[in-house]
């Protein structure tokens, strides 16, 4: 198991157990298995009932949660620092000793079915899943995280046990603690618990990685949806995790549609034209590919106007190099945003865990600053021409 630690001076501590057990790792025909497994690890272990699992940290004011993504499942906790041993033990207990009772499974399928319906009722969420389904068609990354009502019906407790037996093993995990401790204390606690749970994973081999790159899929899809507002994504495939141009693309994404109100897309579509309430740009990195998207919601009558303005801004970043003062300001803004975000211990734990799980480096603010400062205007323009070339852009519209 890859273990990382970050020392803080806070009375609150955080931990995150990251597992290479995402939607892309599901066996064929078992769509939604990874997410359903994440739900089921909270439904009872050899030692505890579902109620006891929930009570374990909540009784001391702490919190445990989990999520499933395309390439990982993550269990994370927030507790007072004196309760970190309980949080670590409970994290290991639910991933190594869950029972996956058939009756509990049938109940949880109903919960996930409701979650699927809730997502379908919220187009601003579902459109991202639908977009990646089209973009990565024919590749494991195309699978939606929740699965479908039909696919859930065919999943059994034995399917979950087989998935856990293959994926939920220490050499397929990373574990991070952020808190006011000494490193030796954290390592000793983790080692002791791994020894305690050794009988549950001894002899298992490391699972194969998904290394196949997605094929190029181009699409321009316009779907009729019975919602008041239209939802639209314009984007393309982008650089994978670890790519040398990833920081340049992250900076470019922030300039175009980051969280600040002075982003180019927000200024153009909301502040100047008042055509949208919300617009943003995002860049997600996976092991074999990345996704760069611009999303907005608007009145159905304004879709074409908004698309034209988005394309205009993308043309600008392709054809007009950023001035040195503008580049300097953009870098300062991004550094400040990252520094503020890194003040949250939970975000730190999750970021470190995901990075080392994928074989990357321990996130280092100084190293990030150096790499960001090295980005040039010419590099940004080249990246814009590669990622936002008009003939590479895909569209998905709900209206």
C-alpha positions, 0 to 999 in steps of 0.5 A: 500500500502506498502511504502518504502523510501531511502534518498540520497544526489543526485539531481536526484530522483527515484520512482517505483510502483510495482504491483502483476500483472505478467504473473503468475496472468493471468486468463486461456486463456488470455496469454499475458494479463499482458504485454498487460495491461502494454502497455495499461496504457500508451495509455490514462487516463481520463485526459491525452492522450498517447502523454500527458502522454509521455510529462509530465515527458519528458518535464522536462528531466525526464523519465517513463518506465515499465516492466512486469515479471512473478510475477509483473508489475513495473512502474518506473520514474527518475526525478530531485528531484523537479519533484518527485511529478509529477512522483508519481502523473503520476504513480498513474494516469496511473495505476488507471484511464487508459481508455483502449480504444478499438481502442488503444488496436488494435494498441498496439496489433500490437506493441506487435506482433512486439515485439514477432517477435523481440524476436523470431529473438533473440534466446539468449533472447527467449531461457530463456522464452522457458526454463522456459516454459519447466521447469514449465510445467503445472504451471502459471510460465511456461507462456511466458511474451509476449504471442503469436500472437494468444493469443493476438487476443482474449484479449479485453478491458473488459479483461484488465479492469477485470484484472486491477480491480482485481490486480491494487489495493493498497493492491496488490502494493508497492511504493518506493521513492529514493531521497533527501527528508525527509521521512515525505514529501514522505509519505504525498505526497503518502497519499494525492494521494492515497486519491485522487484516492480512488474512483477508488479502494474502496471496492476491495478485495485482490486477491488470491496468486499463492501458488502452487509449480511447479511439477518436470519436467525433459527434455533434448531438442535439437531443430534445429534453422536456426541461425549461432550460437548455444544457450544452457541452462543447469540448474534446479529448485532452491530455492524460494524467502525467502529460507534460502539457497538463499544467498549461492546459489547466491554466488555459482552462482557468483563463477561459472558464475558471471559478472567478467571475472575470474568466473570459467565458463568464465575462462574454456570456454572462456579464456582457450579454446576460445570456447565461446564469452559469458557464464554466470550463473544466479539465479532467485527467484519466490514466489514458486520456483527458476531457476538456469541456465547456458547459453552460445552461441557457434559455432554449432560444439563446443556444445558438448565440451562446455557442457562437460566443464560445467558439469566438473565445476559443478562436481568440486563444488559438490565434491571439497569444496572451500578453506578458501582463495577462499571463502573469496575472493569470498565473497569480490568480491560479496560484492563489486559488490553489493555495486557498483550496489547499487549506482544506484538509479533506481536499488535501487528503483526496488530492494526495491519495489520487495522485500517488494511487496513479503513480504520480508525485506527492503534490508539492506546492513549490514544484507546482509553482515552478512548473506553472511559472515555466508556462509560456504564452507560446505554449498556451497558444499551442495547447489551445490549437491542439485541444480547441481546434474547431475540427476536434470539438464535439457538442452535446446539447439538451434542449 
